[in-house]
Every structure is written in C-alpha cells, then in structure tokens.
Amino acid sequence: MYKIPLSFFAFTFLLYGVEPSLIQMQMLLNIEYENYTNEPDGTKFDYYPDGKKKLEVYVRNGQRNGAETTYYAGGRLKSQAIFKNNKLTGLKRIYYLSGKLMMAIPYEHGQINGIKKTYYYDGTLQSENLYRDGLLHGISREYYKSGNISSKISYYNNKKHGLEEFYKPNKELQSKKNYKNGVISDERENFSVKVQRASNIDHEYYPNGDIKSSVPMLDGLIDGVYKEYFEGRKIKLEVNYVKHKRVGSSREFYTNGVIRSDVVYLADKKHGLERNYQTNGKLLSEFRYIDGKLQGIAKVYHTNEELKEKLTFLNNQKHGKQFYYDENGKLIGEKLFRNGMPTN
C-alpha cells in the first residue's frame, strides 16, 4: 500500500546484503504513503504477487493508527513502526535481509525527534544523529567499523554550527573547522563561548571522583542524552530528552554492562515496545505502551526463555483471556479478565 523510490544500488544491498551508504539508508525513509480514506477500521494487509505478506497495518478512521509491519519478498521482517493519526510516532526500526538492525529512528508527531542510529551489516554502530523537530540539532557522530569515531559535527537547526572534526582510523585528528550558521567561521574565541552556552552539560560526581551523571542543558531545560553511571564509570542509564521531555529510546543497564530495559518515549510517556532483560542478556518480558498506557499483548518469560505468561491489556488493565505456562512451555492455566477484574 505504499511506494518506496529506491535506486538500483538500494535494491542491491537489500537483496544481497551489500553494505549501504548513509545516503542510501536515507532513501529508505522517503516513503510515499497511500491513505485508507473511506475504508472500514481494522487490520489491513498487502501482498506480493506470489501471495506472501508485504504489509500489515492497523487502520482507524481512514488513517494508520497503531503498529505497522512490513516484510521482504521472502517473508523476512523488513520494518516495524507505530502510527498515530497517520503520523509516525515512537521508534521505527528497519532491518537488513539478514534480520540485523539497519536503522532505529525516533519519531514524534511525524518528525524525527531524538537520536537516529544506523548500523553496519555486521551490527556495528555506524552513526548517531541528534534531531529536534525533524532537524539536525546537536552532535552528530559517524564511526568506523572498528568502533573508532570517524567524524563529529555540531548542528543547530539543521546547519553546521560549532566544531566539525574528522578522524583517521587510528583516532588521529585529521581536520577541524568551526562553523557558524552553516558558514565556516574564523571567530574562534568568541564562537566557542557561544557554543558552550548553547549546549552546557552539568555533571555530578561520586565522592571518589567518578562521574555520577551528565545532564545536557539548553536554555534551562534538559535537551539531549541524559546519562547516569555506576561507581567505576560504567553506564547505568541513557535517556534522550527534547525540551525537558523524554523522547525516543531510553535504556537502563546492569553493572555488568548488559541492557536491563529498553523502552521508547513520546512526549514523556512510554509509547511503543518495552523490553526487559535478565543479567545474562536473555529476554525477560515484553510490554506494549500507547500514550503511557499498557495496550495489547504482553509476554513474560521464564529464565530459560520459555513463555511464562501471555497477557492482554486495555488502558493499563488486564482485559480478556490471560494464559500461563510452565518452564517447558506447557499451558497450565487460563483466566478471563474484564477491565482489570477477574470474571467467574
């Protein structure tokens, strides 16, 4: 039900796993959506000529409202997104044919808000770009496959504004320039002071001197990636803020560096899929939120990753039939709920 204008090169990397450039990745976001005006509410499907599913999306009031999933011609997952009144909201994920993540893009009211991330075919982080209201705003970073940084560029309202730095693969600085409103600036001393005021970062420390938190501030509001650390400088929490509200991905970590939870926010409310993990990295639970409320199917797992509970929520309350399983995956119980209350 939609058209994606891709070049020959884009088709090549999708079909054969050839590494795309960042420009080719951006082409995947240039999607021309068709509407569903005058069509009844419900889940809509689109299929390839051979009958395999191409698209699945929920429509309400003639607009996309809810989860959208697309598939490659072979049936493998291609993308996952959430819509509200036909506008992208929450974290959109696009995958390589191999199943590995290619891009993760946080949206709010149809515009990119937060940190957009792209990945190499092997799963290594390729770039991080900070957006505000659809515009590049803040520090953008690109990386070599080794993990070393290749460039760091400061943006303000989609224009280069601040330092632009390029690095060699051995981490050696290759070039460095100052920009002001998209133009190379020679006002180095005064300019650096202005940039410091625009993007001040407050730090808090433990008694032993280790950093405890870093808070990016802009005009008196938290704006950027807020971070907390365990003693020993290991990351504890990463939350993206836009104008003092949580927007996009938020991740919490165990002391061993394993992700403890991963959730998406929209306008300071959970909106999208929340995943929780065990200390060994195995999935513990999955919950789906819309506008801060639990909605739809939730799953809880045993420590051996077998399904433990399959729950259904409506507006933060259990609603419908709930299923319970033992550690071997065998169904051991069912219970019916209505608006949070069990029924006889």
C-alpha positions in Angstrom: 0.0 0.0 0.0 3.0 2.3 -0.3 5.7 3.1 -2.8 9.4 3.3 -1.9 11.5 5.0 -4.6 14.8 3.1 -4.4 17.8 3.2 -6.8 19.5 0.1 -8.2 22.1 0.3 -5.5 19.5 0.3 -2.8 17.9 -2.8 -4.2 21.3 -4.4 -4.4 22.0 -4.0 -0.7 18.5 -5.1 0.4 18.6 -8.3 -1.7 22.2 -9.3 -1.4 23.4 -7.7 1.9 25.8 -5.3 0.2 26.8 -2.6 2.7 24.7 0.6 2.1 26.0 4.1 2.5 24.3 6.6 4.8 22.8 8.3 1.8 21.3 5.0 0.5 19.9 4.3 4.0 18.2 7.7 4.0 16.4 6.7 0.8 14.5 4.1 2.8 12.9 6.8 4.8 11.5 8.6 1.7 8.3 6.6 1.7 5.2 7.8 -0.1 2.2 6.5 1.9 -1.2 5.8 0.5 -4.2 6.6 2.6 -7.2 4.4 3.6 -9.9 7.0 3.3 -13.5 5.6 3.5 -12.2 2.1 4.4 -13.5 0.4 7.5 -11.5 0.1 10.7 -9.3 -2.9 11.2 -6.0 -4.5 10.2 -5.1 -4.1 6.5 -2.8 -6.3 4.5 -0.9 -6.0 1.3 0.7 -8.9 -0.6 3.4 -9.7 -3.1 2.4 -11.2 -6.4 3.2 -14.7 -5.1 0.7 -14.2 -2.2 3.3 -13.6 0.5 2.6 -10.9 3.0 4.2 -7.5 2.2 2.4 -5.2 4.8 0.3 -5.4 7.9 -1.1 -2.2 9.4 -4.0 -1.2 11.7 -6.3 1.5 10.3 -8.8 3.6 12.3 -10.9 6.5 10.9 -9.2 6.1 7.5 -5.7 6.6 8.9 -2.9 4.4 10.2 -3.3 4.1 13.9 -1.2 1.5 15.6 1.5 -0.9 14.6 2.7 -1.3 11.0 4.9 -4.2 10.0 6.5 -4.7 6.5 8.2 -7.8 5.1 10.7 -8.6 2.4 9.6 -10.7 -0.6 10.9 -13.8 1.1 8.8 -13.3 4.2 11.5 -11.9 6.5 10.9 -8.9 8.7 11.7 -5.5 7.0 10.5 -2.8 9.3 8.4 -2.0 12.4 6.7 1.3 13.1 3.9 2.8 15.1 1.5 5.4 13.7 -1.0 7.8 15.4 -3.4 9.6 13.0 -1.2 8.7 10.0 1.9 10.1 11.6 4.9 8.1 12.7 5.4 8.1 16.4 7.9 6.2 18.7 10.8 4.2 17.4 10.8 2.9 13.8 13.1 0.0 13.1 14.4 -1.0 9.7 16.2 -4.4 9.2 18.6 -5.9 6.8 17.5 -9.0 5.0 19.7 -11.0 7.5 17.4 -9.8 10.3 20.0 -7.5 11.8 19.0 -3.9 12.6 19.9 -1.3 9.9 18.3 1.8 11.4 16.4 3.0 14.5 14.6 6.3 14.1 12.7 8.0 16.9 9.6 9.9 15.8 7.2 12.4 17.4 4.2 13.6 15.5 5.7 12.5 12.2 9.0 14.2 12.8 12.3 12.7 13.9 13.0 13.7 17.5 15.9 12.1 19.4 18.9 10.1 18.3 18.7 8.4 15.0 21.1 5.4 14.8 22.4 3.4 11.8 24.3 0.2 11.8 26.7 -1.6 9.6 25.7 -5.0 8.2 27.6 -6.8 11.0 25.6 -4.9 13.7 28.4 -2.4 14.5 27.1 1.2 15.1 27.7 3.4 12.1 26.2 6.7 13.0 24.3 8.7 15.7 22.4 11.8 14.7 20.6 14.0 17.2 17.3 15.5 15.8 14.9 18.0 17.2 11.6 18.7 15.4 12.8 17.0 12.3 16.1 19.0 12.1 19.6 18.0 12.9 20.3 19.7 16.2 23.2 18.8 18.4 26.2 16.5 17.9 26.2 14.0 15.0 28.8 11.2 15.0 30.0 8.6 12.5 32.1 5.6 13.3 34.5 3.2 11.5 33.7 -0.5 11.7 36.4 -0.8 14.4 34.2 1.4 16.7 36.6 4.4 16.4 35.0 7.7 15.7 35.4 9.0 12.1 33.6 12.4 12.4 31.9 14.6 14.9 29.8 17.5 13.7 27.8 20.1 15.7 24.4 21.2 14.2 21.9 23.9 15.2 18.6 23.9 13.4 19.9 21.7 10.5 23.0 23.9 9.9 26.6 23.2 11.0 27.1 25.3 14.0 30.2 24.6 16.1 33.1 22.3 15.7 33.4 19.9 12.8 36.1 17.2 13.3 37.3 14.3 11.1 39.5 11.5 12.4 41.7 8.9 10.8 41.0 5.2 11.6 43.9 5.3 14.2 41.9 8.0 16.2 44.3 10.8 15.0 42.6 14.1 14.3 42.6 14.7 10.5 40.9 18.1 10.2 39.0 20.6 12.4 36.8 23.5 11.5 34.5 26.0 13.2 31.1 26.8 11.7 28.5 29.5 12.5 25.0 29.1 11.0 26.4 26.8 8.2 29.3 29.0 7.3 33.0 28.4 8.2 33.8 30.9 11.0 37.2 32.5 11.9 35.8 33.9 15.2 37.3 31.1 17.2 37.5 32.5 20.6 34.1 34.2 20.8 32.4 31.5 18.9 33.5 28.7 21.3 32.0 30.6 24.2 28.6 30.9 22.4 28.6 27.1 21.7 29.4 26.4 25.3 26.4 28.4 26.5 24.1 26.8 23.9 24.9 23.3 24.9 26.0 23.3 28.5 26.4 19.9 30.2 26.1 19.7 34.0 28.0 16.9 35.8 27.6 15.2 39.2 30.3 13.1 40.8 30.7 10.4 43.4 32.9 11.1 46.5 35.7 9.1 44.8 35.7 11.5 41.8 33.9 9.1 39.4 31.2 10.7 37.3 27.7 10.0 38.5 25.6 11.8 35.9 25.8 14.1 32.9 22.8 16.4 32.1 22.7 18.3 28.8 21.0 21.7 29.3 19.7 24.1 26.7 18.0 27.3 27.8 17.5 25.9 31.3 15.9 22.7 30.0 17.3 19.1 29.7 17.9 18.7 26.0 20.0 15.8 24.7 21.1 12.5 26.1 20.9 12.3 29.9 23.3 9.7 31.4 23.8 8.1 34.8 26.7 5.9 35.8 27.6 3.3 38.4 30.7 3.9 40.5 33.6 2.8 38.3 32.2 4.9 35.3 30.0 2.1 33.9 26.9 3.4 32.2 23.7 2.9 34.3 21.0 4.9 32.3 20.7 6.6 29.0 17.6 8.7 28.3 17.0 11.1 25.4 15.3 14.4 26.2 13.9 17.1 23.9 12.9 20.3 25.7 12.8 18.6 29.1 10.6 15.7 28.0 11.7 12.1 27.4 11.5 11.4 23.6 12.8 8.3 21.8 14.9 5.5 23.3 15.6 5.0 27.0 17.9 2.3 28.2 18.9 1.0 31.6 21.9 -1.2 32.3 23.1 -3.8 34.8 26.5 -3.3 36.4 27.9 -5.9 34.0 27.0 -3.7 31.0 24.1 -5.8 29.9 20.9 -3.9 29.0 18.3 -4.2 31.7 15.5 -2.4 29.9 14.8 -0.7 26.6 11.8 1.5 26.1 10.6 4.2 23.8 9.0 7.5 25.0 6.9 10.0 23.3 6.2 13.4 24.9 7.4 12.0 28.3 5.1 8.9 28.1 6.0 5.3 27.2 4.9 4.7 23.7 5.9 1.6 21.9 7.6 -1.7 22.9 9.3 -2.1 26.3 11.7 -5.0 26.6 13.2 -6.1 29.9 16.2 -8.5 30.2 17.9 -10.8 32.6 21.5 -10.1 33.7 22.7 -12.7 31.1 21.0 -10.8 28.3 18.1 -13.2 27.9 14.7 -11.6 27.3 12.6 -11.4 30.5 9.4 -9.6 29.3 7.8 -7.5 26.5 5.1 -4.9 27.1 3.5 -2.5 24.6 2.5 1.0 25.5 0.4 3.7 23.7 0.3 7.2 25.3 1.7 5.8 28.5 -0.8 3.0 28.9 -0.4 -0.7 28.6 -2.2 -1.9 25.5 -2.4 -5.2 23.7 -0.4 -8.4 24.1 2.4 -8.6 26.8 4.7 -11.6 27.3 6.7 -12.7 30.3 9.4 -15.4 30.1 11.0 -18.0 32.4 14.7 -17.8 32.9 15.1 -20.5 30.2 13.3 -18.1 27.8 10.2 -20.3 27.6 7.0 -18.3 27.7 5.6 -17.9 31.2 2.6 -15.6 30.8 0.8 -14.2 27.8 -1.3 -11.2 28.9 -3.7 -8.8 27.3 -4.1 -5.2 28.4 -6.6 -2.5 27.7 -5.9 1.0 29.0 -3.4 -0.3 31.6 -5.7 -3.1 32.9 -5.8 -6.8 32.2 -8.6 -7.4 29.7 -9.5 -10.6 28.0 -8.1 -14.1 28.4 -4.7 -14.5 30.1 -2.6 -17.5 29.6 0.0 -19.1 31.9 2.7 -21.7 31.1 5.3 -23.9 32.9 9.0 -23.8 32.3 8.6 -26.4 29.4 6.1 -24.2 27.6 3.1 -26.2 28.6 -0.2 -24.3 29.2 -1.1 -24.7 32.9 -3.8 -22.1 33.3 -6.2 -19.5 31.8 -8.1 -16.7 33.4 -10.6 -14.2 32.0 -10.4 -10.5 32.9 -12.7 -7.6 32.3 -11.3 -4.1 32.9 -8.8 -5.4 35.4 -11.2 -7.6 37.3 -11.2 -11.4 37.0 -14.5 -13.0 36.0 -16.0 -16.2 37.2 
